[in-house]
Amino acid sequence: MRSHFRRKYQLSESTKDTNHLRSIGRKVSLPHELAKIIHPETKSKDNSFNLLTAFQGLSFGTAALTGKKHSKTSTPTSGRRDSSLCVTAAGTVVDGKLEGRKGAESAGVRKSGVDGRVRSFDEIPHTGRNGWVNLVKFWREDRFRQLHKHMEKTFNTLGPIYREHVGTQSSVNIMLPSDISELFRSEGLHPRRMTLQPWATHRETRHHSKGVFLKNGEEWRADRLLLNKEVMMSAAVKRFLPLLDEVARDFCRMLRAKVEREGRGEEGRRSLTMDPSPDLFRFALEASCHVIYGERIGLFSSSPSLESQKFIWAVERMLATTPPLLYLPPRLLLRIGAPLWTQHASAWDHIFTHAEARIQRGYQQLSSSHGRGAEAGAAGGRYTGVLGQLMEKGQLSLDLIKANITELMAGGVDTTAVPLQFALFELGRNPKVQERVRQQVRVSWAQAGGDPQKALQEAPLLKGTVKEILRLYPVGTTVQRYPIKDIVLQNYHVPAGTMVQACLYPLGRSAEVFEDPLSFNPERWSSSREEGQRGDRTGFRSLAFGFGARQCVGRRIAENELQLLLMHVLLSFHLSVSYTEDISTTCTLILQPETPPRITFSKL
């Protein structure tokens, strides 16, 4: 049984592992929260919980986690390596600190071994070989919610490359542009990223088709090329940009009325301090629906629909429950009725129900317009959204349209609303930067004569603002690829098929990559600055939307949505904040503030 699970979960059979398993008891004391998720009902006699009774042979004791002796089994110490030690090429990590070998290099970039050879995969610094021990440590130390900080700390300790094994998930993590460039050069014609197994399991158990986010290979490529025509190409952007601009203008009209109604000061110059996050979520959903379905859903009214509020809640619940499910077998949790899986699946069910209702309505409208002889792809010449275009062309089946539209909707709310919170905060606490961006926006808007596309083209600081926000606060903390050939990273051999993660939060805040990395400076992305820093320092520094053929399929929608809203807000309001301390952040599946920042909107 033990060898079976070693093979299944890729556990190495080493002397250390054998001794470790022999020296501890068969019972596991788990954090109460983890135990409730895995096996909510069963308690052991000593009021601790057993770890997945099906995983016999993978049991481990709390001595590996706490340093305390097991209550029923003595643990011999002679001949054992301290569990807090981790051996790396640069030295030994003791309690999270690197103690270099005598005469060794620092834990920074170690380019070659003593003999100049390429180092083996096993020599890559790591955070511990036992994935199940690491999983419990993650839970006890709350690393899931602070994953971005954990990555930053680990890079500072182990250097610019390390391996991590947590639960069923193994990866090599990197952060320097030169290594990221090497990774993307080996992604192949059909790039693969980490499959979100909880999402895939939901589709399989509910008999839903998978969208491009969950597909790989030729099937992914065929569907992705069809979607690109409707969401990525310049002709598509030109069609949906006016819809985004309309929603952004309406948002600012709603906000002006709210400031005038609830704010302080003389009429016409009132100001209001508020948490804008609920309104930003409504904006993101309204904008997404307008582009995807070609219709408004009325979220800026005084009483938005309960259906829309439930959809936003479902997206938030789905994102919050995804990370812990990445490190556990979803089908096992499904079988035992784990609460975490139940919440996750219910959230997805509601997201699909919402999307299906909209898709059905779109199908009926398209059918009726055909009956009236409307021109292809539009109702009376009106753009009918991404859904209408896909249905009209008929190159994807209805099931595949539903799968991809649902993924676009689920990925288009929090991933836009949250960066807008960070953007308003950073502009508010950097008034000089805010004024420079506003002046450029005013000139570009006046010269564009109301054309949003021209206005954005003439406001590079606005684009720089979005890139700077996503550098400091990347929506997703990693971009993953599986190289199709063996590669060398930091002079370590990485076999083909290994999951390698480019870690965006440490990248964006690294002094090796950016000058004054913690400052908010949109001008660092200007063409003149880029030209002055040609070479390795300029490439692969902005990866918030991914890279290449497998970059975010909703990138053009999101970029323009962010820029247009910021443009209209800056034309209407001066932004300020009452405190300038950094925002505390937390990680669900995306990076977000622990507490939404309060912004003061003052009418101009």
GIDA-V957594 format. One record per pair of residues at least 24 apart in sequence whose C-alpha atoms are under 8 Angstrom apart, sorted by the first residue. I is the first residue (numbers start at 0). J is the second residue. If there is no record, write none. Layout:
# GIDA-V957594
I_J ; I_J
This chain:
# GIDA-V957594
0_55 ; 0_56 ; 1_55 ; 1_56 ; 1_57 ; 4_54 ; 4_56 ; 4_57 ; 8_167 ; 10_128 ; 10_129 ; 15_79 ; 18_79 ; 20_56 ; 20_57 ; 20_58 ; 20_59 ; 22_72 ; 22_73 ; 22_74 ; 22_75 ; 23_59 ; 23_60 ; 23_69 ; 23_72 ; 23_73 ; 23_74 ; 24_58 ; 24_59 ; 24_60 ; 24_69 ; 24_71 ; 24_72 ; 25_58 ; 25_59 ; 25_60 ; 26_50 ; 26_58 ; 26_59 ; 26_60 ; 27_58 ; 27_59 ; 27_60 ; 27_61 ; 28_60 ; 28_61 ; 29_61 ; 29_135 ; 30_135 ; 30_138 ; 30_139 ; 33_135 ; 33_138 ; 35_337 ; 35_338 ; 36_337 ; 36_338 ; 36_339 ; 37_332 ; 37_335 ; 37_337 ; 38_335 ; 38_337 ; 39_337 ; 39_338 ; 57_131 ; 59_132 ; 63_132 ; 64_132 ; 64_136 ; 85_124 ; 85_125 ; 85_126 ; 85_127 ; 86_124 ; 86_125 ; 87_122 ; 87_123 ; 87_124 ; 87_125 ; 87_157 ; 88_122 ; 88_123 ; 88_124 ; 89_157 ; 92_156 ; 92_157 ; 95_156 ; 96_156 ; 97_156 ; 97_157 ; 106_155 ; 106_156 ; 106_157 ; 106_158 ; 107_157 ; 107_158 ; 107_159 ; 108_158 ; 108_159 ; 108_489 ; 109_489 ; 109_490 ; 110_489 ; 110_490 ; 111_489 ; 111_490 ; 117_487 ; 117_490 ; 117_491 ; 117_492 ; 118_490 ; 118_491 ; 118_492 ; 119_491 ; 119_492 ; 119_493 ; 120_491 ; 120_492 ; 120_493 ; 120_494 ; 122_491 ; 123_160 ; 123_161 ; 123_162 ; 123_491 ; 124_157 ; 124_160 ; 124_161 ; 124_162 ; 125_157 ; 125_161 ; 125_162 ; 125_163 ; 126_161 ; 126_162 ; 126_163 ; 126_164 ; 127_163 ; 127_164 ; 128_163 ; 128_164 ; 129_164 ; 129_165 ; 130_164 ; 130_165 ; 130_166 ; 130_167 ; 130_168 ; 131_165 ; 131_166 ; 131_167 ; 132_165 ; 132_166 ; 133_164 ; 133_165 ; 133_166 ; 134_165 ; 134_166 ; 134_326 ; 143_322 ; 143_323 ; 143_586 ; 143_587 ; 144_585 ; 144_586 ; 144_587 ; 145_584 ; 145_585 ; 145_586 ; 146_586 ; 147_476 ; 147_504 ; 147_505 ; 147_586 ; 150_502 ; 150_505 ; 151_504 ; 151_505 ; 154_505 ; 159_489 ; 160_488 ; 160_489 ; 165_326 ; 166_326 ; 166_327 ; 167_325 ; 167_326 ; 167_327 ; 167_328 ; 168_325 ; 168_326 ; 169_498 ; 170_497 ; 170_498 ; 170_499 ; 170_500 ; 171_497 ; 171_498 ; 171_499 ; 171_500 ; 172_499 ; 172_500 ; 172_501 ; 172_502 ; 173_499 ; 173_500 ; 173_501 ; 173_502 ; 174_501 ; 174_502 ; 174_503 ; 174_505 ; 174_506 ; 175_506 ; 175_512 ; 176_512 ; 176_535 ; 176_536 ; 176_538 ; 176_539 ; 176_540 ; 177_535 ; 177_539 ; 178_488 ; 178_489 ; 179_501 ; 179_539 ; 180_538 ; 180_539 ; 181_486 ; 181_488 ; 182_480 ; 182_482 ; 182_486 ; 182_499 ; 183_480 ; 183_482 ; 183_546 ; 185_482 ; 185_483 ; 185_484 ; 185_486 ; 186_480 ; 186_481 ; 186_482 ; 186_483 ; 187_482 ; 187_483 ; 189_215 ; 189_216 ; 189_217 ; 189_219 ; 189_220 ; 190_215 ; 190_216 ; 190_480 ; 190_481 ; 190_548 ; 190_549 ; 191_215 ; 191_216 ; 191_479 ; 191_480 ; 191_481 ; 191_549 ; 192_478 ; 192_479 ; 192_480 ; 192_481 ; 192_498 ; 193_479 ; 193_480 ; 193_498 ; 195_325 ; 196_324 ; 196_325 ; 196_329 ; 197_321 ; 197_324 ; 197_325 ; 197_329 ; 200_329 ; 200_330 ; 201_344 ; 201_347 ; 207_398 ; 207_402 ; 208_398 ; 208_399 ; 208_402 ; 209_399 ; 209_402 ; 209_403 ; 210_399 ; 210_402 ; 210_403 ; 210_406 ; 211_403 ; 212_406 ; 222_395 ; 225_394 ; 226_552 ; 227_552 ; 229_385 ; 229_388 ; 229_389 ; 230_385 ; 230_552 ; 230_553 ; 230_555 ; 230_556 ; 231_552 ; 231_553 ; 231_554 ; 231_555 ; 236_555 ; 236_556 ; 237_452 ; 238_382 ; 239_290 ; 239_382 ; 239_384 ; 240_451 ; 240_452 ; 240_559 ; 241_451 ; 242_286 ; 242_289 ; 242_290 ; 243_286 ; 243_289 ; 243_290 ; 243_559 ; 243_560 ; 243_563 ; 244_451 ; 244_560 ; 244_563 ; 244_564 ; 246_282 ; 246_285 ; 246_286 ; 247_282 ; 247_286 ; 247_560 ; 247_563 ; 247_564 ; 247_567 ; 248_564 ; 248_567 ; 249_299 ; 250_282 ; 250_299 ; 251_567 ; 251_568 ; 251_571 ; 253_299 ; 255_571 ; 255_602 ; 258_600 ; 258_601 ; 258_602 ; 267_602 ; 268_601 ; 268_602 ; 268_603 ; 269_601 ; 269_602 ; 270_599 ; 270_600 ; 270_601 ; 270_602 ; 271_599 ; 271_600 ; 271_601 ; 272_597 ; 272_598 ; 272_599 ; 272_600 ; 273_597 ; 273_598 ; 273_599 ; 274_595 ; 274_596 ; 274_597 ; 274_598 ; 275_420 ; 275_597 ; 275_598 ; 276_416 ; 276_417 ; 276_420 ; 276_595 ; 279_416 ; 279_419 ; 279_420 ; 280_311 ; 280_412 ; 280_413 ; 280_416 ; 282_416 ; 283_411 ; 283_412 ; 283_413 ; 283_415 ; 283_416 ; 284_311 ; 284_408 ; 284_411 ; 284_412 ; 286_560 ; 287_408 ; 287_411 ; 287_412 ; 288_408 ; 289_384 ; 290_384 ; 290_385 ; 291_384 ; 291_385 ; 291_386 ; 291_404 ; 291_408 ; 292_357 ; 292_358 ; 292_361 ; 292_383 ; 292_384 ; 292_385 ; 292_386 ; 292_387 ; 293_382 ; 293_383 ; 293_384 ; 293_385 ; 293_386 ; 293_387 ; 294_383 ; 294_384 ; 306_353 ; 310_349 ; 310_350 ; 310_353 ; 311_412 ; 313_346 ; 313_347 ; 313_349 ; 313_350 ; 314_346 ; 314_347 ; 314_350 ; 314_409 ; 314_412 ; 314_413 ; 315_413 ; 316_342 ; 316_343 ; 316_346 ; 317_342 ; 317_343 ; 317_344 ; 317_346 ; 317_347 ; 318_587 ; 318_588 ; 318_589 ; 319_587 ; 319_588 ; 320_587 ; 321_587 ; 321_588 ; 322_587 ; 322_588 ; 350_405 ; 350_409 ; 351_405 ; 354_401 ; 354_404 ; 354_405 ; 354_408 ; 355_401 ; 358_386 ; 358_401 ; 361_386 ; 361_387 ; 362_387 ; 362_390 ; 365_391 ; 407_553 ; 411_553 ; 411_557 ; 414_474 ; 414_589 ; 415_557 ; 415_560 ; 415_561 ; 417_474 ; 417_591 ; 417_592 ; 418_468 ; 418_469 ; 418_472 ; 418_474 ; 418_591 ; 419_561 ; 419_565 ; 420_595 ; 420_596 ; 421_468 ; 421_472 ; 421_592 ; 421_596 ; 422_464 ; 422_465 ; 422_468 ; 423_574 ; 423_598 ; 424_575 ; 424_576 ; 424_596 ; 424_597 ; 424_598 ; 425_519 ; 426_574 ; 426_575 ; 427_574 ; 427_575 ; 427_576 ; 427_598 ; 428_575 ; 428_576 ; 428_578 ; 428_579 ; 429_519 ; 430_574 ; 430_575 ; 432_520 ; 432_521 ; 436_460 ; 436_461 ; 437_566 ; 437_569 ; 437_570 ; 440_566 ; 440_569 ; 440_570 ; 441_570 ; 451_563 ; 455_562 ; 455_563 ; 459_525 ; 460_521 ; 460_522 ; 460_525 ; 461_521 ; 461_562 ; 461_565 ; 461_566 ; 462_562 ; 463_521 ; 463_522 ; 463_523 ; 463_524 ; 463_525 ; 464_520 ; 464_521 ; 465_521 ; 465_558 ; 465_561 ; 465_562 ; 466_521 ; 466_524 ; 466_541 ; 467_519 ; 467_520 ; 467_521 ; 467_524 ; 468_519 ; 469_541 ; 469_543 ; 470_503 ; 470_504 ; 470_507 ; 470_508 ; 470_541 ; 470_543 ; 471_504 ; 471_507 ; 471_508 ; 471_517 ; 472_504 ; 472_590 ; 472_591 ; 473_503 ; 473_504 ; 473_543 ; 473_590 ; 474_543 ; 474_589 ; 474_590 ; 474_591 ; 475_503 ; 475_543 ; 475_588 ; 475_589 ; 475_590 ; 476_502 ; 476_503 ; 476_504 ; 476_589 ; 476_590 ; 477_501 ; 477_502 ; 477_503 ; 477_504 ; 478_502 ; 478_503 ; 478_542 ; 478_545 ; 503_542 ; 503_543 ; 506_540 ; 507_540 ; 507_541 ; 512_536 ; 512_540 ; 570_603 ; 571_602 ; 571_603 ; 572_600 ; 572_601 ; 572_602 ; 572_603 ; 573_600 ; 573_601 ; 573_602 ; 573_603 ; 574_598 ; 574_599 ; 574_600 ; 574_601 ; 575_599 ; 575_600
